[in-house]
Amino acid sequence: MGKIQKNLGGIKMFSLFKTDNSKVVHINDIDNLIGTVELIDIREPYEYKSGTIRTAKNIPMGNLLAEPGKYLRKDKTYYIMCQSGARSRNATRTLAKQGYDVINVAGGMGSYVGTKRK
């Protein structure tokens, strides 16, 4: 299975800093997961049409965050990707706070060198 790690981005000695416990996997570590996980590409449709990963479903970030219950279930795990990993990081943080099991696909399509392009 891919390398999933906890991102502990906070500084522990100062209690006023929040620790980020989001789950992360790098885009180039997911080829063996393609077809077995729910992969959501949150880029805009014009970006998605320029190339994505096979099996990725396009749900633009604005739509997903406005109505997550329309697209996601809380009993499933979703891998969220974008172009660089910035939007997916923000989206996964927001969705995780709402109780969704989401994994940020870091690096995004811009870093992808695998063989599962669509």
Backbone as numpy.savetxt, mean C-alpha at the origin, in Angstrom:
# Nx Ny Nz CAx CAy CAz Cx Cy Cz
7.21 -16.09 1.60 6.36 -14.92 1.60 7.25 -13.68 1.60
6.72 -12.53 1.18 7.49 -11.29 1.09 7.99 -10.82 2.44
8.91 -9.92 2.41 9.48 -9.39 3.63 8.61 -8.25 4.14
7.82 -8.53 5.17 6.98 -7.50 5.78 7.65 -7.10 7.08
7.76 -5.82 7.29 8.43 -5.36 8.48 7.64 -4.23 9.13
7.84 -4.08 10.41 7.23 -2.97 11.14 8.13 -1.76 10.99
7.52 -0.63 10.67 8.27 0.60 10.54 8.14 1.34 11.87
9.20 1.34 12.65 9.18 2.01 13.95 9.87 3.35 13.80
9.14 4.30 13.21 9.72 5.59 12.86 9.77 6.60 13.97
9.16 6.35 15.12 9.13 7.34 16.19 10.39 7.29 17.04
10.55 8.28 17.86 11.68 8.33 18.78 11.14 7.95 20.15
11.59 6.86 20.70 11.01 6.31 21.92 11.31 7.14 23.17
12.42 7.84 23.22 12.75 8.54 24.46 11.87 9.77 24.71
11.19 10.27 23.68 10.30 11.41 23.86 8.87 10.93 23.67
8.09 10.88 24.72 6.75 10.32 24.64 5.80 11.15 23.79
6.14 12.41 23.50 5.24 13.21 22.68 5.33 12.89 21.19
6.32 12.10 20.78 6.42 11.65 19.39 5.66 10.35 19.24
4.84 10.26 18.20 4.10 9.03 17.95 4.97 8.04 17.19
4.82 6.77 17.52 5.51 5.71 16.80 4.61 5.25 15.66
5.18 5.07 14.48 4.45 4.59 13.31 4.61 3.08 13.25
3.52 2.36 13.46 3.57 0.90 13.47 3.02 0.32 12.17
3.08 1.06 11.08 2.52 0.58 9.81 3.33 -0.57 9.24
2.65 -1.43 8.48 3.30 -2.57 7.83 3.77 -2.14 6.45
4.95 -2.61 6.08 5.57 -2.19 4.82 6.21 -3.40 4.13
6.09 -3.44 2.80 6.82 -4.39 1.98 7.31 -3.61 0.76
8.53 -3.88 0.31 9.04 -3.16 -0.85 8.47 -3.76 -2.12
8.19 -2.91 -3.10 7.59 -3.34 -4.36 8.36 -4.48 -5.03
9.66 -4.50 -4.90 10.45 -5.54 -5.56 10.52 -6.84 -4.75
9.80 -6.89 -3.64 9.71 -8.11 -2.85 8.33 -8.76 -2.96
7.48 -8.30 -3.89 6.13 -8.84 -3.95 5.82 -9.72 -5.16
6.77 -9.91 -6.06 6.48 -10.71 -7.25 5.88 -12.07 -6.91
6.40 -12.72 -5.87 5.88 -14.04 -5.51 4.50 -13.98 -4.85
4.04 -12.78 -4.52 2.72 -12.62 -3.91 1.64 -12.27 -4.94
2.05 -11.82 -6.12 1.10 -11.38 -7.15 0.14 -12.51 -7.47
-1.13 -12.21 -7.43 -2.16 -13.20 -7.70 -2.67 -13.89 -6.45
-1.98 -13.71 -5.33 -2.41 -14.34 -4.08 -2.84 -13.32 -3.03
-2.61 -12.03 -3.31 -2.98 -10.97 -2.36 -3.86 -9.94 -3.08
-4.58 -9.17 -2.30 -5.38 -8.07 -2.82 -4.47 -6.86 -2.98
-4.16 -6.51 -4.22 -3.27 -5.40 -4.51 -4.08 -4.25 -5.08
-3.98 -3.07 -4.45 -4.74 -1.90 -4.88 -3.76 -0.80 -5.28
-3.92 -0.33 -6.51 -3.13 0.77 -7.06 -3.96 2.04 -6.88
-3.50 2.94 -6.02 -4.29 4.13 -5.68 -3.95 5.35 -6.53
-3.19 5.14 -7.60 -2.88 6.25 -8.50 -4.12 6.63 -9.29
-4.06 7.79 -9.92 -5.15 8.25 -10.77 -5.27 7.35 -12.00
-6.45 7.26 -12.61 -6.64 6.38 -13.76 -5.62 6.57 -14.89
-5.23 7.82 -15.18 -4.26 8.04 -16.26 -2.89 7.45 -15.89
-2.54 7.45 -14.60 -1.28 6.85 -14.16 -1.36 5.32 -14.24
-2.47 4.80 -13.81 -2.71 3.36 -13.83 -2.64 2.82 -15.25
-3.23 3.54 -16.19 -3.23 3.12 -17.59 -1.84 3.11 -18.21
-0.92 3.87 -17.63 0.45 3.90 -18.16 1.27 2.68 -17.75
0.70 1.85 -16.90 1.37 0.62 -16.48 1.21 0.37 -15.00
0.92 -0.87 -14.66 0.74 -1.27 -13.27 1.22 -2.71 -13.13
0.89 -3.33 -12.02 1.24 -4.73 -11.79 0.01 -5.59 -12.05
0.22 -6.73 -12.71 -0.89 -7.65 -12.96 -1.67 -7.90 -11.69
-2.94 -7.95 -11.80 -3.93 -8.20 -10.74 -4.22 -6.97 -9.88
-3.48 -5.87 -10.05 -3.75 -4.66 -9.25 -5.06 -4.04 -9.70
-5.86 -3.69 -8.72 -7.14 -3.03 -8.98 -6.93 -1.53 -8.78
-7.45 -0.72 -9.67 -7.29 0.73 -9.56 -8.44 1.34 -8.78
-8.11 1.90 -7.62 -9.06 2.68 -6.82 -8.31 3.95 -6.44
-8.58 5.07 -7.12 -7.85 6.31 -6.80 -7.92 6.64 -5.30
-6.83 7.18 -4.79 -6.71 7.48 -3.37 -7.88 8.28 -2.82
-8.29 9.32 -3.54 -9.40 10.15 -3.07 -10.67 9.34 -2.87
-10.97 8.47 -3.81 -12.16 7.62 -3.71 -12.04 6.65 -2.54
-10.88 6.02 -2.42 -10.66 5.03 -1.37 -10.78 5.64 0.02
-10.17 6.80 0.21 -10.21 7.42 1.53 -11.56 8.05 1.85
-12.30 8.46 0.81 -13.62 9.06 1.04 -14.64 8.00 1.46
-14.52 6.79 0.91 -15.48 5.73 1.20 -14.79 4.37 1.31
-13.94 4.19 2.31 -13.20 2.93 2.39 -14.10 1.70 2.50
-15.21 1.82 3.19 -16.12 0.70 3.35 -16.75 0.23 2.05
-16.74 1.06 1.04 -17.27 0.70 -0.26 -16.32 -0.25 -0.99
-15.03 -0.18 -0.67 -14.00 -0.93 -1.39 -13.30 -2.01 -0.55
-13.26 -1.82 0.75 -12.47 -2.70 1.62 -13.33 -3.35 2.69
-12.86 -4.53 3.14 -13.47 -5.19 4.29 -12.42 -5.23 5.40
-12.86 -5.15 6.62 -11.92 -5.13 7.73 -11.35 -6.50 8.06
-11.90 -7.56 7.48 -11.40 -8.91 7.75 -10.44 -9.41 6.66
-10.02 -8.54 5.77 -9.08 -8.91 4.70 -7.84 -8.03 4.78
-6.76 -8.51 4.18 -5.52 -7.75 4.11 -5.37 -7.20 2.69
-4.97 -5.93 2.60 -4.80 -5.27 1.31 -3.40 -4.67 1.21
-2.80 -4.83 0.04 -1.50 -4.23 -0.27 -1.80 -2.98 -1.10
-1.32 -1.81 -0.63 -1.64 -0.53 -1.25 -0.38 0.03 -1.91
-0.49 0.34 -3.23 0.65 0.87 -3.98 0.29 2.15 -4.71
1.33 2.92 -5.06 1.16 4.14 -5.86 2.39 4.27 -6.77
2.76 5.47 -7.13 3.91 5.67 -8.02 5.25 5.60 -7.28
5.32 6.25 -6.11 6.60 6.32 -5.40 6.57 5.72 -3.99
5.38 5.49 -3.47 5.25 4.99 -2.11 4.77 6.04 -1.13
4.77 7.31 -1.53 4.35 8.39 -0.62 2.84 8.38 -0.39
2.08 8.34 -1.47 0.62 8.32 -1.33 0.16 7.05 -0.62
0.77 5.92 -0.97 0.36 4.67 -0.33 0.70 4.69 1.16
1.81 5.30 1.53 2.15 5.42 2.95 1.09 6.23 3.69
0.70 7.36 3.12 -0.31 8.20 3.76 -1.66 7.48 3.83
-2.02 6.82 2.74 -3.30 6.11 2.70 -3.33 4.96 3.70
-2.24 4.18 3.78 -2.25 3.05 4.71 -2.29 3.52 6.16
-1.66 4.61 6.46 -1.73 5.14 7.83 -3.17 5.53 8.17
-3.83 6.21 7.26 -5.21 6.64 7.48 -6.13 5.42 7.61
-6.00 4.47 6.71 -6.87 3.29 6.73 -6.62 2.41 7.95
-5.36 2.27 8.35 -5.04 1.47 9.54 -5.69 2.06 10.78
-5.71 3.38 10.88 -6.35 4.04 12.03 -7.84 3.77 12.06
-8.42 3.43 10.89 -9.85 3.14 10.81 -10.13 1.64 10.97
-9.09 0.87 11.24 -9.26 -0.55 11.52 -9.06 -1.49 10.34
-8.54 -1.00 9.22 -8.30 -1.85 8.06 -6.89 -2.45 8.14
-6.75 -3.68 7.66 -5.46 -4.36 7.63 -4.81 -4.06 6.28
-3.92 -3.10 6.27 -3.31 -2.62 5.03 -1.79 -2.64 5.14
-1.17 -2.91 4.01 0.29 -2.97 3.93 0.74 -1.99 2.86
1.64 -1.10 3.21 2.18 -0.13 2.26 3.21 -0.81 1.37
3.02 -0.70 0.05 3.99 -1.22 -0.91 4.96 -0.08 -1.22
6.06 -0.06 -0.48 7.05 1.02 -0.59 7.78 0.97 -1.92
8.18 2.14 -2.39 8.91 2.25 -3.65 8.01 2.53 -4.83
6.82 1.94 -4.83 5.84 2.19 -5.88 6.27 1.73 -7.26
5.40 1.97 -8.24 5.66 1.55 -9.62 6.95 2.15 -10.17
7.31 3.33 -9.72 8.52 3.98 -10.21 9.78 3.20 -9.89
9.72 2.32 -8.89 10.89 1.52 -8.49 10.80 0.07 -8.92
9.68 -0.31 -9.50 9.44 -1.73 -9.80 10.33 -2.24 -10.93
11.05 -3.34 -10.68 11.90 -3.95 -11.70 11.51 -5.40 -11.97
10.38 -5.82 -11.40 9.94 -7.20 -11.54 9.36 -7.53 -12.91
8.81 -8.71 -13.01 8.32 -9.23 -14.30 6.81 -9.27 -14.39
6.09 -8.72 -13.46 4.64 -8.84 -13.42 3.92 -7.56 -13.87
4.54 -6.82 -14.78 3.89 -5.59 -15.29 2.70 -5.93 -16.15
1.74 -5.03 -16.15 0.57 -5.16 -17.01 0.55 -4.00 -17.97
